[in-house]
């Protein structure tokens, strides 16, 4: 063990060791006082919080130059020589204070194998590693127990143990990832089954209307059974989630223990760490193929027998995936339904932005008969709870317009987003008004703020959503907004002039929850995702129209895809807008020089 100081090599400057950047050292006072009137500036390598104003041994020398890493003492030149004479300092390392940071950084990667005490002989230090027994050994151990064992140097054994621990860490991380991914898949199984349950209940209820009082008891029994099936299904999933969560927490705890060993730089702890394995029961959870019983579907029965008349429940093996059916077509007087909104009285508002036609129509027979027609360019519209129609005009205005119930007058509303320009609007079930706004510059590229603003019924701004938690813009150009009963907001955000877009999902606090870019299976190359409208369904799921690809996309409340449908097989092309009034209504679009579009009434589509 060297007793001399161990400064690291460094370039010389004027016969004095120094860093490439000179380190200023204050001169002692002329009065001879040991302490300077101002703090002594320390080199950058000196650790934060270390005061080096005086020598810690003589407490008089102001020119501190050395530090003992074991004693944690700062010393002057004279006391460093005294420190060498301490009997306990034979193994100590003394370094120039300008090299502390560099030396300690390098020393963290080195291990001192000279102080590992033998677990069997406390007076002996370990000198070898026994591969046969997977432990460190001292000379006494070698002489008594490990004579013919496979012995290697401590540094080699340390490397072997570290490799095993790192492998264990990787296995734990991979298993945690599998648990996380599996838990998400389990959660997503719930949504289709809940939709199936809704559809099954609707079928039972509709069939119940044709039955007499004599069969109502059996109907209620079936309803209870289907509810129980959903409850059993939910319990199965919840139980599985609990098992996975418990196992995952156990692995996280194990990983933290392993990380603690890896970052302790303590060879003793490394050698005493057992080579644990992921428990067999945790592996079993990952490999569990438990059969999940889906909610059964309803089958009509024979009217001559009461139980069969009511019907029964059949077991299904596939996930819920209803096929939409067009049950009615309505011709219109427009070429594109940019918007279609249903009113409580059964009338509809239809907007053709390109032709500047805003119409109130009445669905009679096979025609959407025009009741009122307004020649005005409208970007977006939304119906308020009192029946008033809120308008966002094409003419880039900050003030939203309104058409009150029973009038034909278009007037200013109390909703003003100045100095921004309103681009899209939505009225929530709580009578809040959400407005997507842009700056006064060009649409693309975005040169100013693009926001979603939430206002109360008086027009007072309550929240503004513009950035995510990393302070990156949430939107490029918000073109459609909708919220569900849980106050989760879905925003169609166009990202370029080609109307390529994405769906931005914000949670109840307005924080980014997910961004949906369209499924890779269909949205690639020439089939890019170009969403045009978003609507929340009674189940709180979101449905999106994709007119370029003739698709409907179903997202759950977290913004994850549940299903998507190609509407061409059922005779619908360019689905552009939607509304819900007992059934789903889809407004179409046409390409240039084509005939007027139709509105389609959809059945068998419960999500």
C-alpha positions as CSV (number, residue, x, y, z in Angstrom):
1,X,0.0,0.0,0.0
2,X,1.5,3.3,-1.0
3,X,1.6,6.0,1.6
4,X,2.5,8.7,-0.9
5,X,-0.1,11.0,-2.5
6,X,-1.7,9.6,-5.6
7,X,-2.4,12.5,-7.9
8,X,-3.6,11.6,-11.4
9,X,-1.3,12.5,-14.4
10,X,-2.0,16.0,-15.7
11,X,-0.2,18.5,-17.9
12,X,2.4,20.7,-16.2
13,X,2.2,24.4,-16.4
14,X,5.0,26.6,-15.0
15,X,6.3,23.7,-12.8
16,X,3.0,23.3,-11.1
17,X,0.4,20.5,-11.6
18,X,-2.8,22.0,-12.8
19,X,-5.9,21.5,-14.8
20,X,-6.1,22.8,-18.4
21,X,-8.1,25.6,-17.0
22,X,-6.3,27.4,-14.2
23,X,-7.9,27.1,-10.8
24,X,-7.8,30.4,-8.9
25,X,-6.6,30.1,-5.3
26,X,-7.0,33.2,-3.0
27,X,-4.0,34.7,-1.4
28,X,-3.7,34.7,2.4
29,X,-4.4,38.0,4.1
30,X,-1.5,40.4,4.7
31,X,-2.4,40.5,8.4
32,X,-1.4,36.9,8.7
33,X,-4.9,35.6,9.6
34,X,-5.5,32.1,8.6
35,X,-9.0,32.6,7.2
36,X,-9.7,34.6,4.1
37,X,-12.5,37.3,4.2
38,X,-14.2,35.7,1.1
39,X,-14.9,32.0,0.4
40,X,-12.2,30.0,-1.2
41,X,-13.2,29.1,-4.7
42,X,-13.0,25.3,-5.2
43,X,-12.1,23.5,-8.3
44,X,-15.1,22.1,-10.3
45,X,-14.1,18.6,-9.4
46,X,-14.6,19.3,-5.7
47,X,-17.9,17.9,-4.5
48,X,-20.8,20.1,-3.7
49,X,-21.0,21.2,-0.1
50,X,-17.3,20.6,0.8
51,X,-15.7,23.7,2.3
52,X,-11.9,23.9,1.8
53,X,-11.2,27.2,3.6
54,X,-8.6,25.7,6.0
55,X,-6.7,22.5,6.5
56,X,-8.8,20.0,8.6
57,X,-5.7,18.8,10.5
58,X,-3.8,21.8,11.5
59,X,-6.8,24.1,11.1
60,X,-4.4,26.9,10.2
61,X,-3.1,26.3,6.7
62,X,-5.3,28.1,4.3
63,X,-3.8,26.7,1.1
64,X,-5.6,23.3,1.0
65,X,-4.1,21.1,-1.7
66,X,-4.8,17.4,-0.8
67,X,-7.6,15.2,0.2
68,X,-7.7,11.7,1.8
69,X,-10.5,9.8,0.3
70,X,-10.8,7.4,3.2
71,X,-10.6,10.0,6.0
72,X,-12.5,12.6,4.0
73,X,-9.9,15.2,5.2
74,X,-8.8,18.3,3.3
75,X,-5.1,19.0,4.0
76,X,-2.4,21.5,3.3
77,X,1.0,20.5,1.9
78,X,2.6,20.2,5.3
79,X,-0.1,18.1,6.9
80,X,-0.2,15.8,4.0
81,X,3.3,14.6,5.0
82,X,2.1,14.3,8.6
83,X,-0.9,12.2,7.4
84,X,1.5,9.7,5.8
85,X,2.9,8.8,9.2
86,X,-0.5,7.7,10.6
87,X,-0.4,3.9,11.1
88,X,-4.0,3.7,10.0
89,X,-3.3,5.6,6.8
90,X,-1.2,2.9,5.2
91,X,-4.0,1.9,2.9
92,X,-5.4,5.4,2.3
93,X,-5.5,7.2,-1.0
94,X,-4.5,10.9,-1.1
95,X,-5.3,12.9,-4.2
96,X,-4.9,16.5,-5.4
97,X,-8.1,18.3,-4.7
98,X,-8.3,19.3,-8.4
99,X,-8.5,15.6,-9.3
100,X,-11.2,14.5,-6.8
101,X,-14.0,14.4,-9.3
102,X,-12.1,12.5,-12.0
103,X,-10.6,10.1,-9.5
104,X,-13.9,9.3,-7.7
105,X,-15.6,8.8,-11.1
106,X,-12.9,6.3,-12.1
107,X,-12.9,4.7,-8.7
108,X,-16.6,3.9,-8.9
109,X,-15.9,1.4,-11.6
110,X,-13.1,-0.3,-9.7
111,X,-13.6,-2.7,-6.8
112,X,-11.3,-3.3,-3.9
113,X,-11.2,-7.1,-3.3
114,X,-8.8,-6.8,-0.4
115,X,-11.4,-6.2,2.3
116,X,-13.9,-9.0,1.6
117,X,-14.1,-10.8,5.0
118,X,-14.6,-14.6,4.8
119,X,-18.0,-15.6,6.1
120,X,-16.5,-18.7,7.7
121,X,-13.3,-17.3,9.1
122,X,-13.9,-13.7,10.3
123,X,-10.2,-13.0,10.8
124,X,-9.4,-13.8,7.2
125,X,-9.9,-11.9,4.0
126,X,-11.1,-13.7,0.9
127,X,-8.5,-14.2,-1.8
128,X,-10.2,-16.5,-4.4
129,X,-13.6,-17.3,-5.9
130,X,-14.7,-21.0,-6.0
131,X,-16.7,-21.6,-9.1
132,X,-17.6,-25.1,-7.8
133,X,-19.4,-23.7,-4.7
134,X,-20.2,-20.2,-6.2
135,X,-18.6,-18.3,-3.3
136,X,-15.6,-16.4,-2.2
137,X,-13.0,-18.2,-0.1
138,X,-10.0,-17.4,2.1
139,X,-6.8,-19.3,2.5
140,X,-8.2,-21.3,5.4
141,X,-11.2,-22.3,3.3
142,X,-9.0,-23.4,0.4
143,X,-6.9,-25.5,2.8
144,X,-9.8,-27.3,4.4
145,X,-12.7,-27.5,2.0
146,X,-11.9,-26.2,-1.5
147,X,-8.6,-27.9,-2.3
148,X,-9.6,-29.5,-5.6
149,X,-12.3,-27.1,-6.5
150,X,-12.3,-24.8,-9.5
151,X,-10.7,-21.6,-8.1
152,X,-10.4,-18.4,-10.0
153,X,-9.3,-14.8,-9.2
154,X,-11.8,-12.6,-7.3
155,X,-12.0,-10.2,-10.3
156,X,-13.1,-13.1,-12.5
157,X,-15.6,-14.3,-10.0
158,X,-16.9,-10.8,-9.6
159,X,-17.4,-10.5,-13.4
160,X,-19.3,-13.9,-13.5
161,X,-21.6,-12.9,-10.7
162,X,-22.3,-9.4,-12.2
163,X,-23.1,-11.1,-15.5
164,X,-25.6,-13.4,-13.8
165,X,-27.2,-10.5,-11.9
166,X,-27.5,-8.4,-15.1
167,X,-29.1,-11.4,-16.9
168,X,-31.5,-11.7,-14.0
169,X,-32.3,-8.0,-14.3
170,X,-33.0,-8.4,-18.0
171,X,-35.3,-11.3,-17.4
172,X,-37.3,-9.4,-14.7
173,X,-37.6,-6.4,-17.0
174,X,-38.9,-8.6,-19.9
175,X,-41.4,-10.3,-17.6
176,X,-42.7,-7.0,-16.3
177,X,-43.1,-5.8,-19.9
178,X,-45.1,-9.0,-20.6
179,X,-47.3,-8.4,-17.6
180,X,-47.9,-4.8,-18.6
181,X,-48.8,-5.7,-22.2
182,X,-50.9,-8.6,-21.1
183,X,-52.9,-6.4,-18.6
184,X,-53.7,-4.0,-21.4
185,X,-55.0,-6.8,-23.6
186,X,-57.1,-8.1,-20.7
187,X,-58.6,-4.7,-20.1
188,X,-59.4,-4.3,-23.8
189,X,-61.4,-7.6,-23.8
190,X,-64.0,-6.0,-21.6
191,X,-65.2,-3.4,-24.1
192,X,-66.4,-5.8,-26.9
193,X,-68.1,-8.0,-24.3
194,X,-69.9,-5.0,-22.7
195,X,-71.1,-4.1,-26.2
196,X,-72.2,-7.7,-26.8
197,X,-74.1,-7.5,-23.5
198,X,-75.8,-4.3,-24.6
199,X,-76.8,-5.9,-27.9
200,X,-78.0,-9.1,-26.3
201,X,-80.1,-7.2,-23.8
202,X,-81.6,-5.1,-26.7
203,X,-82.6,-8.3,-28.5
204,X,-84.2,-9.7,-25.4
205,X,-86.1,-6.5,-24.7
206,X,-87.3,-6.2,-28.3
207,X,-88.6,-9.7,-28.4
208,X,-90.2,-9.3,-25.0
209,X,-92.6,-6.7,-26.4
210,X,-94.3,-9.4,-28.5
211,X,-94.9,-11.7,-25.5
212,X,-97.8,-12.0,-23.1
213,X,-97.6,-11.5,-19.3
214,X,-97.2,-15.3,-19.0
215,X,-93.7,-15.3,-20.2
216,X,-92.4,-12.2,-18.5
217,X,-91.0,-14.2,-15.6
218,X,-88.9,-16.2,-18.0
219,X,-87.7,-13.1,-19.7
220,X,-86.5,-11.7,-16.4
221,X,-84.7,-14.9,-15.7
222,X,-82.8,-14.7,-18.9
223,X,-81.9,-11.1,-18.3
224,X,-80.5,-12.1,-14.9
225,X,-78.6,-14.9,-16.5
226,X,-77.0,-12.7,-19.2
227,X,-76.1,-10.2,-16.5
228,X,-74.6,-12.9,-14.4
229,X,-72.6,-14.1,-17.5
230,X,-71.1,-10.6,-17.9
231,X,-70.4,-10.4,-14.1
232,X,-68.7,-13.8,-14.2
233,X,-66.7,-12.6,-17.3
234,X,-65.8,-9.4,-15.5
235,X,-64.8,-11.2,-12.4
236,X,-62.6,-13.6,-14.4
237,X,-60.8,-10.7,-16.0
238,X,-60.6,-8.7,-12.7
239,X,-59.2,-11.8,-10.9
240,X,-56.6,-12.3,-13.7
241,X,-55.7,-8.6,-13.6
242,X,-55.2,-8.8,-9.8
243,X,-53.0,-11.9,-10.1
244,X,-50.9,-10.1,-12.8
245,X,-50.7,-6.9,-10.8
246,X,-49.6,-8.7,-7.6
247,X,-47.0,-10.7,-9.5
248,X,-45.8,-7.6,-11.3
249,X,-45.4,-5.7,-8.0
250,X,-43.4,-8.6,-6.7
251,X,-41.1,-8.5,-9.7
252,X,-40.8,-4.7,-9.3
253,X,-39.7,-5.2,-5.7
254,X,-37.2,-7.9,-6.8
255,X,-35.9,-5.6,-9.6
256,X,-35.4,-2.8,-7.1
257,X,-33.4,-5.1,-4.9
258,X,-31.3,-6.2,-7.8
259,X,-30.8,-2.6,-8.9
260,X,-29.8,-1.7,-5.4
261,X,-27.1,-4.3,-5.6
262,X,-26.0,-3.3,-9.0
263,X,-25.6,0.4,-8.0
264,X,-24.1,-0.3,-4.6
265,X,-20.6,-1.0,-6.0
266,X,-20.3,-3.3,-3.0
267,X,-18.5,-6.5,-3.9
268,X,-19.5,-8.1,-0.7
269,X,-23.2,-7.5,-1.4
270,X,-22.7,-8.8,-5.0
271,X,-21.2,-12.0,-3.8
272,X,-23.8,-12.6,-1.2
273,X,-26.7,-11.9,-3.6
274,X,-28.4,-15.3,-4.4
275,X,-29.0,-16.2,-8.0
276,X,-32.8,-16.0,-7.7
277,X,-35.0,-17.0,-10.5
278,X,-38.5,-15.8,-11.5
279,X,-40.8,-17.9,-9.4
280,X,-42.5,-20.8,-11.1
281,X,-46.0,-19.6,-10.2
282,X,-45.3,-16.2,-11.9
283,X,-44.2,-18.0,-15.0
284,X,-47.4,-20.1,-14.8
285,X,-49.5,-16.9,-14.8
286,X,-47.9,-15.8,-18.1
287,X,-48.6,-19.3,-19.6
288,X,-52.1,-19.6,-18.2
289,X,-54.6,-20.5,-20.8
290,X,-57.7,-20.1,-18.7
291,X,-60.9,-20.4,-20.8
292,X,-62.9,-17.1,-20.7
293,X,-66.6,-17.6,-21.1
294,X,-68.1,-14.9,-23.2
295,X,-71.5,-13.3,-22.8
296,X,-74.0,-15.5,-24.7
297,X,-76.2,-14.4,-27.5
298,X,-80.0,-14.6,-27.6
299,X,-81.8,-17.1,-29.8
300,X,-85.6,-16.9,-30.4
301,X,-87.7,-19.9,-29.5
302,X,-90.9,-21.7,-30.6
303,X,-94.1,-19.9,-29.6
304,X,-95.8,-23.1,-28.6
305,X,-93.5,-23.6,-25.7
306,X,-93.1,-20.8,-23.1
307,X,-89.4,-21.3,-22.4
308,X,-88.6,-21.6,-26.1
309,X,-90.9,-18.7,-26.9
310,X,-88.9,-16.4,-24.7
311,X,-85.7,-17.8,-26.0
312,X,-82.4,-19.0,-24.6
313,X,-78.8,-18.0,-24.3
314,X,-76.2,-19.7,-26.4
315,X,-72.5,-19.9,-25.7
316,X,-70.2,-18.1,-28.2
317,X,-66.5,-18.6,-28.7
318,X,-65.7,-15.4,-30.7
319,X,-65.3,-11.8,-29.7
320,X,-68.1,-9.4,-30.3
321,X,-68.0,-7.9,-33.8
322,X,-71.4,-6.6,-35.0
323,X,-71.9,-6.1,-38.8
324,X,-73.6,-2.8,-39.7
325,X,-76.7,-3.1,-41.8
326,X,-78.2,-0.2,-43.9
327,X,-82.0,-0.2,-43.2
328,X,-82.9,3.0,-44.9
329,X,-81.6,5.5,-47.5
330,X,-82.5,9.2,-47.6
331,X,-81.6,11.4,-50.7
332,X,-80.5,15.0,-50.0
333,X,-80.1,18.2,-51.9
334,X,-76.4,18.6,-51.2
335,X,-73.1,17.1,-52.5
336,X,-71.4,16.6,-49.2
337,X,-72.7,16.3,-45.6
338,X,-69.9,18.0,-43.8
339,X,-72.1,17.9,-40.8
340,X,-75.3,16.1,-39.9
341,X,-77.0,16.7,-36.5
342,X,-80.2,15.2,-35.1
343,X,-82.7,17.3,-33.1
344,X,-84.9,16.0,-30.3
345,X,-88.0,16.5,-32.5
346,X,-86.7,14.2,-35.2
347,X,-85.5,16.9,-37.6
348,X,-81.9,17.1,-38.8
349,X,-79.4,19.9,-39.6
350,X,-77.2,19.2,-42.7
351,X,-74.3,21.4,-43.7
352,X,-72.6,21.5,-47.1
353,X,-69.5,23.7,-46.6
354,X,-68.5,23.8,-50.2
355,X,-71.9,24.8,-51.5
356,X,-72.5,27.1,-48.6
357,X,-75.8,25.3,-47.8
358,X,-77.1,24.9,-44.2
359,X,-80.4,23.1,-44.2
360,X,-82.9,21.9,-41.6
361,X,-84.4,18.8,-43.1
362,X,-87.2,16.4,-42.2
363,X,-86.7,12.6,-43.0
364,X,-89.8,11.7,-44.9
365,X,-90.1,8.4,-46.8
366,X,-86.8,8.3,-48.8
367,X,-86.1,12.0,-48.9
368,X,-84.6,14.5,-46.5
369,X,-87.1,17.2,-47.2
370,X,-85.7,20.8,-46.8
371,X,-87.6,22.8,-44.1
372,X,-85.2,25.8,-44.0
373,X,-82.2,26.7,-46.1
374,X,-79.5,29.1,-45.2
375,X,-76.9,30.2,-47.8
376,X,-73.9,30.5,-45.5
377,X,-70.5,28.9,-45.3
378,X,-70.1,26.9,-42.1
379,X,-67.0,25.1,-40.8
380,X,-68.7,23.3,-38.0
381,X,-71.9,23.3,-35.9
382,X,-73.2,21.9,-32.7
383,X,-76.6,21.7,-31.0
384,X,-77.1,23.2,-27.6
385,X,-79.3,21.6,-24.9
386,X,-82.0,24.2,-25.4
387,X,-82.2,23.5,-29.2
388,X,-80.2,26.5,-30.4
389,X,-77.7,25.8,-33.2
390,X,-74.2,27.1,-32.6
391,X,-72.2,27.9,-35.8
392,X,-68.5,28.3,-36.6
393,X,-68.3,30.1,-39.9
394,X,-65.9,29.7,-42.8
395,X,-65.2,33.4,-42.8
396,X,-62.6,33.1,-40.0
397,X,-64.4,34.8,-37.2
398,X,-63.6,34.9,-33.5
399,X,-67.3,35.1,-32.4
400,X,-69.5,32.1,-32.8
401,X,-72.9,32.5,-34.3
402,X,-76.2,31.1,-33.1
403,X,-79.6,30.3,-34.6
404,X,-82.2,30.3,-31.9
405,X,-85.1,27.8,-31.8
406,X,-88.1,29.0,-33.7
407,X,-86.2,31.8,-35.5
408,X,-84.4,32.2,-38.8
409,X,-82.0,34.8,-37.5
410,X,-78.3,34.3,-37.4
411,X,-76.8,36.4,-34.6
412,X,-73.7,36.7,-32.4
413,X,-73.4,34.3,-29.5
414,X,-71.6,35.1,-26.2
415,X,-68.7,32.8,-27.2
416,X,-65.7,34.8,-28.3
417,X,-62.2,33.3,-28.8
418,X,-60.4,36.5,-29.8
419,X,-57.6,37.1,-30.8
420,X,-57.8,33.5,-32.2
421,X,-60.1,32.3,-35.0
422,X,-62.7,29.6,-34.3
423,X,-62.4,26.5,-36.5
424,X,-64.6,23.8,-34.9
425,X,-67.0,23.6,-32.0
426,X,-68.7,21.1,-29.7
427,X,-71.3,21.5,-26.9
428,X,-70.9,18.9,-24.1
429,X,-73.7,17.2,-22.2
430,X,-72.9,19.6,-19.3
431,X,-73.6,22.6,-21.6
432,X,-70.0,23.6,-21.9
433,X,-68.7,24.9,-25.2
434,X,-65.4,23.5,-26.6
435,X,-63.8,25.4,-29.4
436,X,-60.9,24.5,-31.6
437,X,-59.0,27.6,-32.6
438,X,-56.1,28.7,-34.8
439,X,-54.0,31.8,-35.3
440,X,-54.6,34.4,-37.9
441,X,-51.8,33.1,-40.1
442,X,-51.9,30.4,-42.9
443,X,-53.5,27.1,-42.1
444,X,-50.3,25.2,-42.9
445,X,-47.7,25.2,-41.8
446,X,-48.8,26.2,-38.3
447,X,-47.1,29.5,-37.4
448,X,-49.1,30.3,-34.2
449,X,-51.1,28.8,-31.4
450,X,-53.5,25.9,-32.2
451,X,-55.7,25.4,-29.1
452,X,-58.8,23.8,-27.7
453,X,-60.7,26.2,-25.5
454,X,-63.4,25.1,-23.0
455,X,-66.0,27.8,-22.0
456,X,-69.0,27.7,-19.7
457,X,-72.5,28.6,-20.8
458,X,-71.8,32.3,-20.3
459,X,-68.8,32.3,-22.6
460,X,-66.2,32.5,-19.9
461,X,-63.0,30.6,-20.7
462,X,-62.4,27.8,-18.1
463,X,-59.5,25.8,-19.7
464,X,-57.1,26.0,-22.6
465,X,-55.4,22.9,-24.0
466,X,-52.4,23.6,-26.2
467,X,-49.3,21.6,-24.9
468,X,-48.7,18.1,-23.7
469,X,-46.7,17.4,-20.5
470,X,-43.5,17.8,-22.4
471,X,-44.5,21.2,-23.6
472,X,-45.0,20.1,-27.2
473,X,-48.0,21.3,-29.2
474,X,-51.0,19.0,-28.9
475,X,-52.6,20.1,-32.2
476,X,-51.7,21.2,-35.7
477,X,-55.2,22.0,-36.8
478,X,-58.2,20.8,-34.8
479,X,-61.1,20.3,-37.2
480,X,-63.7,18.3,-35.1
481,X,-64.3,17.8,-31.4
482,X,-66.5,15.5,-29.4
483,X,-66.8,14.5,-25.8
484,X,-68.5,11.6,-24.1
485,X,-70.5,11.4,-20.8
486,X,-67.3,10.8,-18.9
487,X,-65.9,14.2,-20.2
488,X,-63.2,12.5,-22.2
489,X,-62.5,14.7,-25.3
490,X,-61.7,13.4,-28.7
491,X,-60.2,15.8,-31.3
492,X,-59.6,15.3,-35.0
493,X,-56.3,17.0,-35.7
494,X,-55.2,17.5,-39.3
495,X,-51.5,17.6,-39.8
496,X,-51.2,18.8,-43.4
497,X,-53.0,20.2,-46.4
498,X,-53.8,16.7,-47.6
499,X,-56.1,16.3,-44.6
500,X,-54.0,13.5,-43.1
501,X,-54.9,13.4,-39.5
502,X,-54.9,11.7,-36.1
503,X,-57.2,11.4,-33.1
504,X,-56.0,13.2,-30.0
505,X,-57.7,11.9,-26.8
506,X,-57.7,14.1,-23.7
507,X,-58.7,12.8,-20.3
508,X,-61.0,14.6,-17.8
509,X,-58.2,16.9,-16.7
510,X,-57.3,17.8,-20.3
511,X,-54.1,15.7,-20.2
512,X,-53.0,13.8,-23.3
513,X,-54.2,10.2,-23.0
514,X,-53.6,8.7,-26.4
515,X,-53.0,9.6,-30.1
516,X,-54.6,7.3,-32.6
517,X,-53.0,7.4,-36.1
518,X,-55.2,4.8,-37.8
519,X,-54.6,1.0,-38.0
520,X,-51.4,0.1,-40.0
521,X,-53.4,-2.7,-41.7
522,X,-55.4,-0.3,-43.8
523,X,-53.8,3.2,-43.4
524,X,-50.5,3.0,-45.4
525,X,-49.1,4.5,-48.6
526,X,-52.0,5.6,-50.7
527,X,-54.6,4.7,-48.0
528,X,-53.5,7.3,-45.4
529,X,-55.7,8.1,-42.4
530,X,-57.8,11.2,-43.2
531,X,-60.5,11.4,-40.5
532,X,-63.4,13.7,-41.1
533,X,-65.8,13.3,-38.1
534,X,-65.9,12.0,-34.6
535,X,-68.9,11.0,-32.5
536,X,-69.3,9.5,-29.0
537,X,-71.7,6.6,-28.8
538,X,-74.1,5.8,-26.0
539,X,-71.5,3.4,-24.6
540,X,-68.9,6.3,-24.4
541,X,-66.8,4.8,-27.1
542,X,-65.8,7.0,-30.0
543,X,-66.6,6.4,-33.7
544,X,-64.6,8.1,-36.5
545,X,-65.3,8.4,-40.2
546,X,-62.5,7.8,-42.7
547,X,-64.0,8.8,-46.0
548,X,-61.0,8.3,-48.2
549,X,-60.8,4.6,-47.2
550,X,-64.6,4.2,-46.7
551,X,-64.0,3.0,-43.1
552,X,-65.5,3.5,-39.7
553,X,-63.1,3.3,-36.7
554,X,-64.3,2.4,-33.2
555,X,-62.1,3.6,-30.3
556,X,-62.6,2.9,-26.6
557,X,-62.5,5.7,-24.0
558,X,-58.8,5.4,-23.7
559,X,-58.4,6.0,-27.5
560,X,-57.4,2.5,-28.4
561,X,-58.9,0.7,-31.4
562,X,-61.7,-1.8,-30.8
563,X,-62.7,-2.4,-34.4
564,X,-62.9,-0.9,-37.9
565,X,-65.3,-1.5,-40.7
566,X,-65.2,-1.2,-44.5
567,X,-68.5,0.2,-45.5
568,X,-68.2,-0.5,-49.2
569,X,-69.8,-4.0,-48.9
570,X,-73.0,-2.5,-47.5
571,X,-73.2,0.2,-50.2
572,X,-71.7,3.2,-48.4
573,X,-68.8,5.2,-49.9
574,X,-67.1,8.3,-48.6
575,X,-68.7,8.3,-45.1
576,X,-68.2,11.9,-44.0
577,X,-70.3,12.8,-41.0
578,X,-72.5,11.1,-38.4
579,X,-75.2,11.6,-35.8
580,X,-77.0,9.3,-33.4
581,X,-80.8,9.3,-33.0
582,X,-81.9,5.9,-31.9
583,X,-79.8,4.5,-34.7
584,X,-76.5,5.7,-36.3
585,X,-77.0,8.0,-39.3
586,X,-74.1,8.5,-41.7
587,X,-73.9,11.4,-44.1
588,X,-72.0,10.8,-47.3
589,X,-69.9,12.8,-49.7
590,X,-69.3,12.7,-53.5
591,X,-66.5,13.5,-55.8
592,X,-66.7,16.3,-58.4
593,X,-69.6,16.2,-60.9
594,X,-71.4,13.4,-59.1
595,X,-75.0,13.3,-57.9
596,X,-76.4,14.4,-54.6
597,X,-75.4,12.4,-51.5
598,X,-77.5,10.2,-49.4
599,X,-77.9,9.8,-45.6
600,X,-77.8,6.2,-44.4
601,X,-79.7,4.8,-41.4
602,X,-77.7,2.0,-39.8
603,X,-78.9,-0.9,-37.7
604,X,-77.2,-3.8,-35.8
605,X,-74.4,-1.5,-34.7
606,X,-74.2,-1.4,-30.9
607,X,-70.7,-0.5,-29.6
